[in-house]
Amino acid sequence: MSRDTTSAPPSGAGRERRTSRIRVLRASDIQAPSSAGAAAGTDGRASHLGEIVHLARNGEAGSRTEAKMSEDPEPTLSERAPYLKPDDAARALARRLLGESRHAALATVTMPDGQPLATRVALSTLPSGDVGLLLSNLSEHSRALASHPRASLLVGHTAPGDGLRLPRLTLRGHVVRLVPGADEARARARYLARLPEAALYADFADFAFYSLTIVDGLLNAGFARAHRLDRADLCRDPSPEMEAREGAVIRHMNEDHADSLSQLIASQRTTDQTSWQIATLDPLGFEAISDTGDLVRIDFAQAVVEPEGYRHAFVRLVKEARTKQARAKP
């Protein structure tokens, strides 16, 4: 944006006068006043318009620049809002909040009245990091999504006391019902791996699997620690080859490396659980469930981009866990 390069008036009054010139160039200010207002002399816009004409006739320096400044749009909310730039820690926390949540608040818009609706739903994660849902088609939120697929999801930790002290993540995205096929079968398998009790009603005629494709998110990690997140901060789309290998990798880790799996989880979480099984896997990490039902999300050191990369990612985590354990010994 260009600026007036003439020297500024030395006095505060001069600066105030310059500010007033910028204000009066707004469209709302240069409209002709009503005859009643002009006669009464109370509208004030006639004098503003006169000043503009005076500026134009005298060609005062900066008048065009001031006009341009008055036409510039106001800053958007995201430009004014006090969000921090997300770093690796913020991204990991956001993925952990989603990956370790079994339930969430789903916000939709009902039609045709356009009223907001918040309901509780159970969730899973998809291979891309998006959200998997199992919804009854008889529910109010399913009917809302059929007419208006945009939705928001709130997840977060719970504990006694002030809940605003705890981190939480709001996601925004588009929800679609999955038709029978590979994507629906994959969503079903991942959902039941995290929520096995849902097998009791997953095949009911009125239930169906849905996906919420994440557009962006808001992470509140604590006081003065708010982050605006893009989809890339939360998701990675795996290749078809990686999706095809997912089940084999999970079985291999659970059956052949259960001890190493428990060791690496213990190195990153304070837990007394010693038996873990991987439930879901994606390019950025995995989710595991203990024999008592605890759910944890562990991120890889870096994103996996090919099927063989899963092996290297787990080997690195195990090595780091053993190094940390060795250093902790007296």
C-alpha positions in Angstrom: 0.0 0.0 0.0 1.4 3.4 -1.0 1.9 6.0 1.6 2.1 9.8 1.7 5.8 10.7 1.5 5.4 14.4 2.3 6.6 15.6 5.6 4.2 15.2 8.5 2.9 18.3 10.2 4.8 18.9 13.4 1.8 19.4 15.7 -0.6 16.8 17.1 -3.4 18.9 15.6 -1.9 18.4 12.1 -1.9 14.6 12.7 -5.5 14.7 13.8 -6.5 16.7 10.7 -4.8 14.1 8.5 -6.7 11.3 10.2 -10.0 13.2 9.6 -9.2 13.4 5.9 -8.9 9.7 5.7 -12.2 9.2 7.5 -14.2 11.6 5.4 -13.3 9.8 2.2 -15.4 6.8 3.1 -18.4 6.2 0.9 -20.8 6.6 3.7 -19.5 10.1 4.4 -19.5 11.5 1.0 -23.2 10.8 0.2 -25.3 13.9 -0.2 -27.0 14.9 3.1 -30.7 15.1 3.4 -32.3 18.5 2.7 -33.6 18.6 6.3 -30.1 17.8 7.7 -28.5 20.4 5.5 -31.0 23.0 6.5 -30.6 22.3 10.1 -26.8 22.1 9.8 -26.7 18.9 12.0 -25.9 16.3 9.4 -22.2 17.2 9.3 -21.6 15.6 5.9 -21.9 18.8 3.9 -18.9 20.2 5.6 -17.0 16.9 5.1 -17.9 17.0 1.4 -16.7 20.6 1.2 -13.4 19.6 2.6 -13.0 16.9 0.0 -13.8 19.4 -2.8 -11.2 21.7 -1.2 -8.6 19.0 -1.2 -9.3 18.1 -4.8 -9.2 21.7 -6.0 -6.0 22.6 -4.2 -4.3 19.3 -5.1 -2.9 18.8 -1.7 -0.2 16.2 -1.4 -1.4 12.8 -0.3 -5.1 13.3 -1.1 -5.1 10.4 -3.6 -3.2 8.2 -1.2 -5.6 9.0 1.6 -8.5 8.1 -0.7 -6.9 4.7 -1.5 -6.3 4.1 2.2 -10.0 4.7 2.9 -11.0 2.2 0.3 -8.7 -0.6 1.6 -10.8 -3.4 3.3 -10.8 -3.8 7.0 -8.5 -6.6 8.4 -10.2 -9.9 8.6 -10.8 -11.7 11.9 -7.9 -14.1 11.3 -5.6 -11.1 10.7 -6.7 -9.4 13.9 -7.1 -12.4 16.1 -4.2 -13.3 18.5 -3.3 -16.7 17.0 0.2 -18.1 17.3 1.9 -19.7 14.4 1.6 -23.5 14.9 4.8 -25.3 15.6 5.6 -29.1 15.8 4.5 -29.2 19.4 1.1 -27.6 18.6 0.5 -29.9 15.7 1.4 -33.0 17.8 -0.9 -31.8 20.5 -3.8 -31.3 18.1 -3.4 -34.8 16.6 -3.1 -36.3 20.1 -6.4 -34.6 21.2 -8.2 -36.0 18.2 -6.5 -39.4 18.2 -7.1 -40.0 22.0 -10.8 -38.9 21.9 -13.5 -41.4 21.6 -16.3 -38.9 21.7 -16.9 -35.3 20.6 -19.4 -32.5 20.3 -20.7 -32.3 16.7 -22.2 -28.9 15.7 -24.5 -28.9 12.6 -27.1 -26.6 11.1 -30.7 -27.8 10.9 -32.8 -27.1 7.9 -34.9 -25.3 6.8 -34.8 -23.1 9.9 -31.0 -22.7 9.9 -30.7 -23.2 13.7 -27.5 -24.5 15.3 -27.5 -28.0 16.8 -24.8 -29.6 19.0 -24.9 -33.3 19.8 -22.5 -35.9 21.2 -21.1 -38.5 18.8 -18.4 -41.2 18.9 -15.5 -41.0 16.5 -12.5 -42.7 15.0 -9.8 -41.5 12.7 -9.4 -42.3 9.0 -6.0 -43.2 7.2 -5.7 -39.6 6.1 -6.2 -38.2 9.6 -9.8 -37.1 8.9 -12.6 -38.2 11.2 -14.8 -41.3 10.9 -18.3 -41.2 12.3 -21.1 -43.8 12.8 -24.4 -42.1 12.8 -28.0 -43.1 13.0 -30.0 -41.9 10.0 -32.9 -41.2 12.4 -30.9 -38.7 14.4 -31.4 -35.0 14.1 -27.8 -34.3 13.2 -27.9 -36.9 10.4 -30.9 -35.1 8.9 -29.1 -31.8 9.3 -26.0 -33.1 7.5 -28.1 -34.4 4.6 -29.1 -30.8 3.9 -26.1 -28.9 5.1 -22.9 -31.0 5.1 -20.7 -28.4 6.7 -20.0 -29.2 10.4 -17.7 -28.5 13.3 -16.3 -30.9 15.9 -15.0 -30.2 19.4 -12.7 -32.6 21.2 -10.6 -32.2 24.3 -9.5 -33.6 27.6 -11.8 -33.6 30.6 -10.9 -33.4 34.3 -12.4 -32.1 37.5 -12.2 -28.3 38.0 -12.1 -25.5 35.4 -12.4 -27.1 32.0 -11.0 -24.0 30.3 -7.6 -24.8 31.7 -7.5 -27.9 29.5 -6.4 -28.1 25.9 -9.2 -28.5 23.2 -9.4 -28.7 19.5 -12.2 -27.4 17.2 -12.3 -28.8 13.7 -14.3 -27.5 10.7 -15.1 -29.6 7.7 -17.5 -31.3 5.3 -19.4 -34.5 6.2 -20.4 -37.1 3.7 -22.1 -40.5 4.0 -19.8 -43.3 2.8 -21.3 -45.7 0.3 -20.5 -49.4 0.5 -17.0 -50.0 -0.9 -13.4 -49.9 0.0 -13.6 -46.5 1.8 -16.6 -47.6 3.9 -15.0 -50.9 4.8 -11.8 -49.2 5.9 -13.7 -46.7 8.0 -15.7 -49.5 9.6 -12.6 -51.5 10.5 -10.9 -48.5 12.0 -14.0 -47.4 13.9 -14.6 -50.9 15.4 -10.9 -51.2 16.3 -11.2 -48.2 18.5 -14.8 -48.8 19.6 -15.4 -52.5 19.5 -18.6 -52.3 21.5 -20.1 -50.5 18.5 -20.3 -53.8 16.7 -23.6 -54.4 18.5 -25.3 -51.8 16.4 -23.0 -51.0 13.5 -25.1 -53.2 11.2 -28.5 -51.8 12.1 -30.4 -50.7 9.0 -30.6 -47.1 10.2 -26.8 -46.7 10.9 -24.2 -45.6 8.4 -20.6 -44.6 8.4 -19.6 -41.0 7.5 -16.4 -39.1 7.0 -15.6 -35.6 8.1 -13.0 -34.1 5.8 -11.1 -31.6 7.8 -10.8 -28.1 6.3 -9.1 -26.3 9.2 -9.0 -26.2 13.0 -8.5 -24.1 16.1 -6.3 -25.4 18.9 -6.5 -23.8 22.4 -3.5 -25.3 24.2 -4.0 -23.1 27.3 -4.0 -19.5 28.3 -2.6 -17.3 25.5 -1.7 -20.4 23.4 -4.3 -20.4 20.6 -3.3 -21.7 17.2 -5.1 -21.6 13.9 -4.4 -24.9 12.0 -4.6 -25.8 8.3 -5.5 -29.2 7.0 -1.8 -29.9 6.3 -1.1 -29.5 10.0 -3.3 -32.4 10.8 -3.6 -34.7 7.8 -1.6 -36.7 5.3 -3.2 -38.7 2.5 -1.5 -42.1 2.3 -0.8 -43.7 -1.1 -2.9 -46.7 -2.1 0.1 -48.9 -1.5 0.4 -47.6 2.1 -3.3 -48.2 2.7 -2.9 -51.7 1.5 0.0 -52.4 3.8 -1.7 -50.9 6.9 -3.2 -54.2 8.2 0.0 -56.2 7.8 2.0 -53.6 9.6 -0.4 -53.5 12.5 -0.5 -57.3 12.8 3.3 -57.6 12.6 3.8 -55.0 15.4 1.1 -56.5 17.6 2.1 -60.1 17.2 5.9 -59.9 16.9 6.9 -56.7 18.7 4.4 -56.3 21.5 7.2 -55.8 24.1 8.9 -53.1 22.0 5.5 -51.4 21.4 4.8 -51.3 25.2 8.4 -49.9 25.7 8.1 -47.1 23.3 4.6 -46.1 24.6 5.9 -46.1 28.2 8.7 -43.8 27.1 6.2 -41.2 25.9 3.3 -41.5 28.3 3.1 -41.8 32.1 1.1 -45.0 32.4 1.1 -48.2 34.4 -0.3 -50.2 31.5 2.1 -52.8 30.1 0.0 -54.5 27.3 -0.8 -52.5 24.2 -2.2 -53.3 20.8 -2.1 -50.9 17.8 -5.6 -50.1 16.6 -5.1 -47.7 13.7 -2.1 -46.5 11.6 -1.6 -43.5 9.4 1.4 -41.7 7.8 1.9 -39.5 10.8 1.6 -42.0 13.6 -0.6 -44.6 15.3 -3.2 -45.2 18.0 -3.0 -48.0 20.5 -5.3 -49.4 23.1 -4.3 -51.1 26.3 -5.9 -54.3 27.7 -7.9 -52.1 30.0 -9.2 -49.8 27.3 -6.8 -46.8 27.5 -6.3 -45.1 24.2 -3.1 -43.3 23.2 -1.8 -41.5 20.1 1.9 -41.6 19.2 3.4 -39.6 16.4 6.3 -40.7 14.2 9.4 -38.6 14.2 8.6 -37.7 10.6 5.8 -38.5 8.1 5.9 -41.9 6.3 5.7 -41.5 2.6 6.0 -45.1 1.4 5.1 -48.6 2.7 8.7 -49.5 3.8 8.8 -46.3 5.8 6.6 -47.8 8.5 9.4 -50.1 9.5 11.9 -47.3 9.8 9.5 -45.2 11.7 8.9 -47.9 14.3 12.6 -48.8 14.6 13.4 -45.2 15.3 10.8 -44.9 18.0 12.0 -48.0 19.7 15.6 -46.9 19.6 14.7 -43.5 21.1 12.7 -45.3 23.8 15.6 -47.6 24.7 18.1 -44.7 24.8 15.8 -42.7 27.1 15.4 -45.7 29.3 19.1 -46.3 29.5 19.8 -42.7 30.5 17.2 -42.9 33.2 18.9 -45.8 35.0 21.0 -44.7 38.0 
